[in-house]
Structure formats: structure tokens, C-alpha cells
Amino acid sequence: MAGVGDQGRPLGRRLDLVEVLGGQAGQGNDVVLPRTELAEAAGIAAGDGVLVDEWLETIAPGVYAAGDVAAAWHPLLRTRLRVAHWATALHQGPVAARAMLGLPTRYERLPSFFSDQYDVSMEYSGLATASDRVVVRVIRRRADSSSSGCAVSMWSPA
């Protein structure tokens, strides 16, 4: 139960739709596996997650999935993606809610993440494939600058 409201009625139910393997949750060495048993038992298609379209709707009309468990069709990348990252859950939730309210919006946000490791920041946006090559450009600090410089990594099709 997510909490108790007026007159002792439940506010909602928490479903454990993913399983975390590896270290402690959120430590960066986790593997997040979608738990699709409930969807499959209901006849909803699943693979690496619950299969949804770009509006986050399953093959069962009016049934939606978002976040770590959703393997969503991405209309811009033209592939199905399941991104196990808090930002995906944060942004997919409102898209699914709008669709439930009859205001469908396609989920088109590119996968991305950022991480700050001490004084080094990393940002990633897009979708690299195994056949892409990584190009690294190092920008050295100028003598008249207090900046330590930076490195830029880019993925380009092979």
C-alpha cells in the first residue's frame, strides 16, 4: 500500500515491477530486470520489458506501462527501448497519465544521463549501438584559463 487516506482507505498500491541484481540499489553496479509476469498473465506482450507503443500503451487498450518496466517504441530512433534510469520514469509517467486522460502525447525524449564523479562530469544523450565507433576529442587547458580543460566523446556510425 502506498499510504492511507481519509477514513482508512488505501491511496494506492506499490507494485515491484523490476528486480535489482548486483550491489545495493543505486550504487551504479546494478542490473535492473523488468518483472513482466503480471503483464504476461494478462496476455500483454512482453520481452525485455512490457511492450508499449510511443504513447506508452500496451496491446491491451487502456493499459499503460512507464519507467523501468516499459519497453517503449521510440518514434524518432525507430526502435524499442527500455531504459532503466530514474529520468526515464520521471518523464514517461506524465506521458502515460496524459494518455489515460485522453490527451495522448508521443514519448520522444532521447535517452540521456549525467553523472558527477568528484570534479569530472559526464553527460550522455542519444543511443549508441555496438557497431558505432567512439571519437574522443581532448581540449587542453589554455595557459590564461583557470579551467582544467575537457574531453568530448562522440559516437558516430561505423
C-alpha positions as CSV (number, residue, x, y, z in Angstrom):
1,M,0.0,0.0,0.0
2,A,1.3,3.4,-0.9
3,G,-0.4,5.1,2.0
4,V,-3.7,5.6,3.8
5,G,-6.1,8.4,3.1
6,D,-9.3,9.6,4.7
7,Q,-11.4,7.0,6.5
8,G,-8.5,4.5,6.3
9,R,-8.9,3.9,2.5
10,P,-5.7,2.9,0.7
11,L,-4.2,5.7,-1.6
12,G,-2.7,3.2,-4.0
13,R,-0.6,0.0,-4.3
14,R,3.1,-0.3,-4.9
15,L,4.0,-3.0,-7.4
16,D,7.5,-4.3,-7.6
17,L,7.9,-4.3,-11.4
18,V,11.6,-4.5,-11.5
19,E,14.2,-6.7,-9.8
20,V,17.6,-5.2,-8.9
21,L,20.6,-7.6,-9.1
22,G,24.2,-6.8,-8.1
23,G,25.2,-4.4,-5.4
24,Q,23.0,-2.2,-3.4
25,A,20.3,-0.3,-5.3
26,G,21.6,3.0,-6.8
27,Q,25.3,2.2,-6.4
28,G,26.0,2.1,-10.1
29,N,26.8,-1.6,-10.4
30,D,23.2,-2.8,-10.6
31,V,21.4,-4.7,-13.2
32,V,17.7,-3.9,-13.4
33,L,15.5,-6.7,-14.8
34,P,11.8,-6.0,-15.6
35,R,9.3,-8.2,-13.9
36,T,6.8,-8.9,-16.7
37,E,4.9,-11.8,-15.1
38,L,1.8,-9.7,-14.3
39,A,1.6,-8.3,-17.8
40,E,2.2,-11.7,-19.4
41,A,-0.5,-13.4,-17.2
42,A,-2.9,-10.7,-18.5
43,G,-2.0,-11.6,-22.1
44,I,0.0,-8.4,-22.6
45,A,3.1,-8.7,-24.8
46,A,6.5,-8.6,-23.1
47,G,10.1,-9.1,-23.9
48,D,12.8,-7.0,-22.4
49,G,10.0,-5.3,-20.5
50,V,6.3,-4.7,-21.1
51,L,5.9,-3.8,-24.8
52,V,4.3,-0.4,-25.3
53,D,3.9,2.0,-28.2
54,E,5.1,5.6,-28.4
55,W,2.0,6.6,-26.3
56,L,3.1,4.0,-23.6
57,E,0.0,1.9,-24.2
58,T,0.2,-1.9,-24.3
59,I,-1.6,-4.1,-26.8
60,A,-4.5,-4.1,-24.2
61,P,-6.4,-0.9,-24.8
62,G,-6.3,1.4,-21.8
63,V,-3.4,-0.4,-20.1
64,Y,-0.1,1.6,-19.9
65,A,3.4,1.0,-18.7
66,A,6.1,3.5,-17.9
67,G,9.6,3.6,-16.3
68,D,12.0,0.7,-15.8
69,V,9.4,-1.9,-16.8
70,A,8.4,-0.3,-20.1
71,A,10.0,-1.3,-23.4
72,A,8.7,1.6,-25.5
73,W,8.7,2.2,-29.2
74,H,10.8,5.3,-29.9
75,P,9.4,7.1,-32.9
76,L,12.5,9.1,-33.6
77,L,15.0,6.3,-33.1
78,R,12.7,3.8,-34.8
79,T,13.5,1.1,-32.3
80,R,12.1,-0.3,-29.0
81,L,13.9,1.0,-25.9
82,R,13.8,0.0,-22.2
83,V,15.9,2.5,-20.2
84,A,16.4,1.6,-16.5
85,H,17.1,5.2,-15.3
86,W,15.2,7.4,-12.9
87,A,14.9,10.2,-15.5
88,T,13.0,7.9,-17.9
89,A,10.5,7.0,-15.2
90,L,10.2,10.7,-14.3
91,H,9.4,11.7,-17.9
92,Q,7.4,8.7,-19.0
93,G,4.9,8.9,-16.1
94,P,3.3,12.2,-17.2
95,V,3.1,11.0,-20.8
96,A,1.2,7.8,-19.7
97,A,-1.0,9.9,-17.4
98,R,-1.9,12.3,-20.3
99,A,-2.8,9.3,-22.5
100,M,-5.0,7.9,-19.7
101,L,-6.8,11.2,-19.6
102,G,-7.5,11.1,-23.3
103,L,-4.7,13.6,-24.2
104,P,-2.1,11.3,-25.9
105,T,1.4,12.6,-26.4
106,R,4.1,10.6,-28.0
107,Y,7.1,9.9,-25.8
108,E,10.0,11.2,-27.9
109,R,12.6,12.1,-25.3
110,L,16.1,10.8,-26.2
111,P,17.7,8.6,-23.6
112,S,20.2,10.5,-21.5
113,F,22.0,10.5,-18.2
114,F,24.6,12.5,-16.4
115,S,27.0,11.7,-13.6
116,D,29.3,13.8,-11.5
117,Q,32.4,11.8,-10.3
118,Y,34.3,14.2,-8.0
119,D,35.4,17.0,-10.2
120,V,34.6,15.2,-13.5
121,S,31.2,15.5,-15.1
122,M,29.8,13.1,-17.7
123,E,26.7,13.6,-19.9
124,Y,25.3,11.2,-22.4
125,S,22.4,11.7,-24.8
126,G,21.2,9.6,-27.7
127,L,21.6,5.9,-28.4
128,A,24.9,4.3,-29.4
129,T,24.9,0.9,-30.9
130,A,27.6,-1.8,-30.8
131,S,28.7,-1.0,-34.3
132,D,29.2,2.7,-33.6
133,R,32.7,4.0,-33.1
134,V,33.7,6.3,-30.3
135,V,35.6,9.5,-31.2
136,V,37.3,11.4,-28.4
137,R,38.5,15.0,-28.6
138,V,40.6,16.3,-25.8
139,I,40.6,20.1,-25.3
140,R,43.6,21.2,-23.3
141,R,43.6,24.0,-20.8
142,R,44.7,27.3,-22.1
143,A,47.6,28.9,-20.2
144,D,45.5,32.0,-19.4
145,S,42.5,30.0,-18.1
146,S,41.7,28.5,-14.7
147,S,39.8,25.7,-16.5
148,S,41.4,22.2,-16.4
149,G,40.2,21.5,-20.0
150,C,37.8,18.8,-21.0
151,A,37.3,15.8,-23.2
152,V,34.4,15.3,-25.6
153,S,33.4,11.8,-26.7
154,M,31.1,11.3,-29.6
155,W,29.6,8.2,-31.2
156,S,29.4,8.0,-34.9
157,P,28.1,5.3,-37.2
158,A,30.8,2.9,-38.3
